[in-house]
């Protein structure tokens, strides 16, 4: 379906949203919006793609939709095998992993447990990045505009007496390299 069949207000709005994305993804976003509007039956990414006429090139369309990384721990002081101001390497072998332990892109789910340790790095293309440390006991949080500031603060707080209980991230996931490029990360500590 072409954008020419939509009211000008919708066409303009879809184009405005698309300009916030990487240009490769931005070209697909208006089509996905059309699919959301005209999908029938179950409201899934697959039904959106069908309604928009995205058939052969459906795999790249999934990258336009954010991936979600969700992982809980029963409490661990070592949630990462390595941590520096450029990246975090999740410990997929950690014995404290809880009930949520997946990366999801649309209908596709990747289990984190027991596999290769996923690498989390900050998005270099997203203009809207936020990294947050939440404190469950005090009910407070700290937000950072840069990944480096987030990791630096995390290194000072994640000590033997303070443990991580969960992480959630939004962004893009490359399953071939086990790399999650995050525009948003929230890590919960039990302090």
Number of C-alpha atoms within 10 A of each C-alpha: 13 11 15 8 8 12 9 11 8 14 17 14 11 19 15 13 12 19 13 14 17 12 11 13 18 18 16 20 21 23 22 26 18 22 24 19 13 16 20 13 6 9 13 14 20 19 19 22 23 17 21 22 17 20 12 7 10 14 10 13 21 21 18 22 18 17 23 22 27 18 24 21 21 13 19 23 17 16 27 16 15 12 17 13 15 11 18 20 20 20 21 21 15 17 13 17 21 15 11 17 19 17 24 18 20 17 9 9 13 14 14 22 19 10 12 14 19 24 21 22 20 23 17 10 12 15 10 10 19 17 22 21 22 21 17 14 9 9 9 10 14 12 14 16 13 13 24 16 14 21 21 13 14 16 13 8 17 18 13 9 10 14 20 26 23 23 21 19 22 21 24 23 24 13 11 6 10 16 17 26 22 26 22 20 24 20 20 20 23 18 16
